[in-house]
Amino acid sequence: MKMEMIDRYVYGVTKRLPEEQRADIGDEVRGLIEDMLDERVQGRDVTEEDVREVLLELGHPRSLARKYQGNKKYIIGPELYDFYVLIAKIALISTVVGLTAIFLIKVILSPINIIDDFVDYIVSFITTIPMVIGWVTIGFVLAEYFDENKFAQIKLDNNWDPSNLTPIPDPKRQIKRCEPITSIVIYVFVIVMLVFSNEYFGIWIFQQGEFSGIVPFLNEAEYSSFLILILIVCGFGILKECLKLFYERWTYSLVTLTAIVNLVSITIFFYLLNENRFWNPDFMNELVQNGIVTNGSDNYQVIKIIWEQMTLWGLVILVLGLIWDVVTGFIKVRKAR
């Protein structure tokens, strides 16, 4: 128990410092605690109360960390900064790859419009990169602000007690870093695809081996009015994954935040997928006009049923996925306890 309290204190100090400094400062803090204990006990066995008194003398981990930080103030503190830079780089690379892929597809399908497509390609960088990086930054700012221990730490030297030290992350409810990073990449690709190439979501038509057009799933005339809702869903998704990176483990606070974000997403998804104006109203007619199916044929009826049921099953899959995200976190917290 004595060593656990010391480990938790060292962890509480070092997690607030830049990653490259944590090992050295952790050893320094641990050595300082051992020296103070030796001076206090004068050869007798160290008790839990001795450890508690020494830690109280050193002060709250955040206070000690600030001394190593030089009392600097941060919008995104050192404990999050390395993650922030990592995710910002990943988001930036994903954006560049996504936009470049879209540009190449447009050039391959319609080489004659390469100048216009290149101008759109450059403009898309100017509009998309600030938006994506902005969502990531907001996510980390909120993670910094809503640190689950931050409000309890305002009274740093008054009511703080070592028994309130943050536990070292439990492997049973640990969140693997690759999971939120992968989700952020997916959200970035969705933003890029739905903002700049929504017209490519549909049935691609090739005649005599050459591309001749697309029968779109979405209603291009009304799509722009729904775009802000799509960006909100993706933005909230990025915020949620940033919080997972910050917490590093499932907690009841994180489960609650995830449930709130997913509830908002489900509500918006429900509205979008059930809004007739969101979908192409002439989808079946365009399939007939392009010779994909014949009106009244068995294939026509099958595709019509799939088209009409796609909204329902798409909503079911999305809702189940978002609910499972919350349930998984809750189960991991319960198992750890």
N, C-alpha and C positions, 0 to 999 in steps of 0.2 A: 504493500500500500504506500509506503514511504517513497519507494522508487517510482511508483506509478505517478504520484503527485509531482515529483521532480520532472519526470518525462513529459507530463502534461503541461507543466509550466514552461519548459524549454520549447516544446512544440508551440505553445501560445505566443512566445516571443518570436521564434524564427519564421513562423508562417506569415508574418507581417513584413518580412524583409525580402530583398531581391534574392532570387534562387541561388546565385553564385556566392552569396555571403552566408547562407544559412548554416552550412556545416561548420565553418570556422567560428561563427558567433555562437552556435549551439554548444560547441565544445567550451568556449570561453564562459558562457553563462553557467554551464554545468560545473566547471571548475570553480567558479566564484561561489556557487551554492555549497560545494563541498568544503571550501576554505572557511566559509562562514559557519558551517555546521561544526567543523573541527574546533574552531575558536569557541563556539558556544558550549559544546559538550565536555571539552577538556578531558578526553580519554574515555568517558563513559559511553554506553550504547546510545545510538541516536534513536529518538522516539518520533512518532508521527507528529506530536505537538512541537518538537524542535524544528522539524521541516516546515510546519505551518508558520511558526514564528519567523523563520528566516525568509520565507516567501513573502510574508506580510511586510517584512523590512525592505525587501527588494521592490515591493509595489506591484501594481497590476502589470501583467505581461505587455499590454499595449503601451503603458508608460515607459517601460524599459526599452521596448522596441523603438519608441520615438526618440530615445536618446541615441540609439545607433543610427537612426534615420536623420539625425540632425534637426529634429523638430520641424521637418518640412510638411507642408500641407499638400494633399493630393486629391484630385477628382477621382482618379483611379490609383489606388495605393500600390505599393511594391508587391504585396501579396497577390494582387491580381494582374499586375502590369505584364508579367511574362506571358500569362494566359491571354491577355488582351492582344499583345503583339502577335502571338501565335495565331489566334483566331482571325485577327485583322488580315494577316498574310494569307491565310487559307481562304478567307472570303474574297480577297482581292484576286488571288489566283483563279478561284472558281468563276468569278465574274469574267475575267479575261478569257478563260478557256470557253465558257459558255457563249459569250458574245462572238468570239472568233469562230466557233463552230457554226453559229447561225449565219455569220457572214459567208463562210465557205459554202454552206448549203445553198444560200441564195445565188452565189456566183455559179455554182455547178448547175443549178436548175435554170438560171436565166443569166447567161454571161453578158447579154447585151445591156443589162442594167447595172453593170459593175461599178460605174461611177456613182450612181445614186446610192447603191448599196454601201459603197465605201464611205460616203458622206454620212449615211445613217449609222454606220459602224462607229465612226468617230464621235458622233453626237451621243450615241448610246453610252459610250464611256463617260462622257461628261455628266449624264443624268443618273446612270446606274451606280457607279462607284461611290459617289457621296451618299446615296441612299442606303446602300448595303453597309458601308462602313459606319454610317450614322446609326443604323439599327444596332450594330454590334457595340458601338460606343455607349449608346443609351442602356443596353443590357448590362454592361459592366459597371456603369455609373449607378444603376439601380442595385446591382449586386453589392457594390461598395456601401451604398446608403442603407440597404436593408440587411446588413450583416446581423444575423440572429442574436449576436451577443453585444452589438454596438450600443443599443440603448441602455443595457444593463451596465455598460462600461463608462457611461457618462460620469458617474460618481466614482472615479477611478480609485481614489485614495481614501474614501470615506467608509463605504460599506462593503468594499470588496473582500472576498474570503477565498483562500485556495481551494476550498471544497467546490467552488463554482467554476473551476477551470474547465475549459472546453475539452471533452474527451478526444483522444487521438482517434482518427477515423477507423471505424470497425469494418474489417474486410467483408463482413456479411452484407453490409448495406453500402459498400463502396460503389461509386459510379465510375466505370471505366472511362478514361478520358476520350477514347476513340468513339464512344457512343454519341455524346453531344457534338463532337467535331463532325462526325459523319452527317448528323441531322442538320447542322448549320450549312454544310456544303449542299445538301439536298434543297434546303430552303432557298439558298442563293440561286441555284440552278432553276428552281421553279419561278423565282422572281424574274430572272433573265428571260426565260422562255415565254412566260405569260405576258410580260410587258412588251417584248420586242418581236415575238414571233408567234403570237396566238393564232394567226391565220394558218399556221402549219399543223394545228391540231385538227385532224380530220382524216378522210379517206383519200389517199394519194392515187391519182389516176395516171396510168401510163398507156399510151396507144402506140403500137408498133415499136415498142421498146423505148419510146421517148416520153418524158414527163409532159403532161398536157394540162394539169390543174389539180386542184384539191377541193373536195366537198367538205367544208368546215363543220365541226361540231358546234362551234360557238356562233352567236349572232353578232357579226362584226359591226352592224349598225348601232347596237346597243351596248356593246362590250365595254366601251370606255367608261360608261356610267357605273359599272361594277368593279372597275379596276382598283379603286381605292380600298374596297372591302378585301380584295385579294391581297393587296399589299399589307393591310392591317393584320390579316391572318398570318402571313409569312413573317411579318415583323414581330408579332407576339411569339411566334415559334422560335425565332432567333433569340429573343429575350429569355424565353424559358430555358433554352439550351445553355445560354450564358450563365444563368443562375445555377444550373446543374454543375457546370464547370467550377463555379465558385464554391458551392457547398461541398463538393467532392463526395458526398455520401447522402443517402436518402434520410431526411428528417421529416417530422410532421409538418414543419414550416414549409419545406420544399414540396411535400405532397399537396398541401393546401394551395400554394401558389400555382403548382402545375394544374390542379383541378380547376382553379379560377380561369387560367389562360385557356385550357382545353374547353371549358364550358363556353367561353366567348367564341372560340373557333368553331365549335359545334353549332352554335346559334347562327353564325355567319354562313357556315357551310349549308345548313338547313335552308336558309333564305335563298342562297344562290342556286342550289341544286333544284329547288322547287319553284324558282322564278322562270316562267316560260320565256320571258324576254332574254334570258341568259343564253338559251340554246337556239340553234339555227332552226327557224320555223319551216324552212323549205328543204330540210335535209333529205327526206325521202324522195321528194320531187326531183331534186338535183341528182340523186343516184339514178333515177329513171332516165333523166335527160342525158346523162353521160353514159348510158348503156350498161351500168353496173348490174342493174336488176330490171326485170320487166314487171310493170304494174299488174297486180293480181296473181302473180306466180307464187309458188310455194316459198321460193327464196325471198321474195318481197315480204311475205307475211312473217317469216322468221326474223328477218332484219328489222322489221317494224316493231316486233315484240321486244327484241333485244334493245332497240333504241328507246322504246317507251319504259322499259324496266331498268335501263342503265342508271337513271337518276336515283332510283330507289336503292339499288345495290351499291352504287357509288357512295351514297350517304351512309348505308349500313356499315360498309368497310371502314370508312373514315371515322365514324362514331366509335366502332369497336376498337380501332387502333388507338384513339385518344383516351378512351376509357381504360384500356389495358395499360397505357402509360401510367395512369394514376394508380391503378390496382397493383401493378408490379412494385411501384415505390412503397405503397402502404404495406404490402406483404413483407418486403425487405426490412422495413422499420420494425414491424411486429416480430419477425424472426430474430432480429438483433437484440430485442428487449427480452 
